[in-house]
C-alpha cells in the first residue's frame, strides 16, 4: 500500500482532473455523463438526504463523490493507478475511474460499472 500522503495526493489530482474535465470540456464526456445520468436516475429523496435539495447541480454531485472502498493502491511495474469514485450509500453500480500513469499524470477518465 502507498503511504497516506501519496494516496491523498493521487486522490486530489484525480478530483481536480474530474472537475477540470467537467468545467472545461463542453462536449459530452464521462464526467458529464456520470453526473447527468445519476441526476436523472436517482430518486429525489436521496438528493434531499445528501445535498438538501431535490434538484442538485451536476457539480454538487461530483463534489460528493467518495473513493470506492475496493481500491488497491499497490501497483505492479507496468500498471497504472485506477482511482474509482462513487456516490455514497451504495446507490449506484457505476464509478468514475480516473487513470494516472507512474508519473501521476492523468491519462483518462471513464464511467464504468
C-alpha positions in Angstrom: 0.0 0.0 0.0 1.2 3.5 -0.7 1.7 6.0 2.1 -1.1 8.3 3.2 0.5 11.4 1.7 0.8 9.8 -1.7 -2.7 8.4 -1.6 -4.1 11.9 -0.7 -2.0 13.5 -3.5 -3.3 11.0 -6.1 -6.9 11.5 -4.9 -6.5 15.3 -5.2 -5.1 15.0 -8.7 -7.9 12.7 -9.7 -10.6 15.0 -8.3 -9.0 18.1 -9.9 -9.0 16.2 -13.3 -12.7 15.3 -13.0 -13.7 18.9 -12.2 -11.5 20.3 -14.9 -12.9 17.9 -17.4 -16.5 18.8 -16.4 -15.9 22.6 -16.4 -13.6 23.0 -19.5 -14.8 20.3 -21.9 -18.2 21.3 -23.2 -18.6 18.1 -25.2 -20.3 15.0 -23.8 -17.7 13.2 -21.7 -17.6 10.5 -19.0 -17.7 13.1 -16.1 -20.8 14.9 -17.5 -22.4 11.6 -18.4 -21.9 10.3 -14.8 -23.4 13.4 -13.2 -26.4 13.8 -15.6 -27.2 10.1 -15.6 -27.4 9.9 -11.8 -29.4 13.1 -11.6 -32.0 11.5 -13.9 -32.0 8.0 -12.4 -31.8 8.5 -8.6 -34.9 9.4 -6.6 -35.1 12.9 -5.2 -35.2 11.6 -1.6 -31.5 10.6 -2.0 -30.5 14.1 -3.1 -32.5 15.7 -0.3 -30.8 13.5 2.3 -27.3 14.1 0.9 -27.5 17.6 -0.5 -30.6 19.2 0.9 -32.3 19.7 -2.5 -34.4 17.7 -4.8 -32.6 19.1 -7.9 -28.9 19.4 -7.3 -26.5 20.8 -9.9 -24.0 18.4 -11.6 -21.1 19.9 -9.8 -22.7 19.2 -6.4 -23.0 15.5 -7.5 -19.3 15.4 -8.5 -18.2 17.1 -5.2 -20.0 14.5 -3.1 -18.2 11.5 -4.8 -16.2 9.3 -2.4 -13.4 6.9 -3.1 -14.6 3.4 -3.9 -14.0 1.1 -0.9 -12.4 -1.5 -3.3 -9.3 0.4 -4.3 -6.0 -1.3 -4.4 -3.1 1.2 -4.1 -0.4 -1.5 -4.8 0.9 -1.4 -8.4 2.9 -3.8 -10.5 5.7 -2.3 -12.6 3.6 -1.9 -15.8 0.3 -0.9 -14.2 -1.4 2.5 -13.9 -3.3 3.9 -10.9 -7.1 3.4 -11.3 -8.9 5.6 -8.8 -12.6 4.9 -8.6 -15.1 7.4 -7.2 -18.7 6.6 -6.5 -21.8 8.1 -4.8 -22.3 7.4 -1.1 -24.6 4.8 0.3 -24.1 2.2 -2.5 -26.8 3.9 -4.5 -25.2 3.1 -7.9 -23.2 0.4 -9.5 -21.3 2.9 -11.6 -17.9 4.5 -10.8 -16.0 7.3 -12.3 -12.5 5.9 -12.9 -9.5 8.3 -13.2 -6.4 6.7 -14.6 -2.9 8.1 -13.8 0.4 6.9 -15.0 3.5 6.3 -12.8 4.4 10.0 -13.1 1.0 10.7 -11.7 -0.2 12.4 -14.9 -3.9 11.8 -15.8 -4.3 9.6 -18.8 -8.0 9.1 -18.9 -11.4 9.3 -17.2 -14.2 6.8 -17.8 -17.5 5.7 -16.4 -17.6 2.0 -15.5 -19.8 -0.5 -13.8 
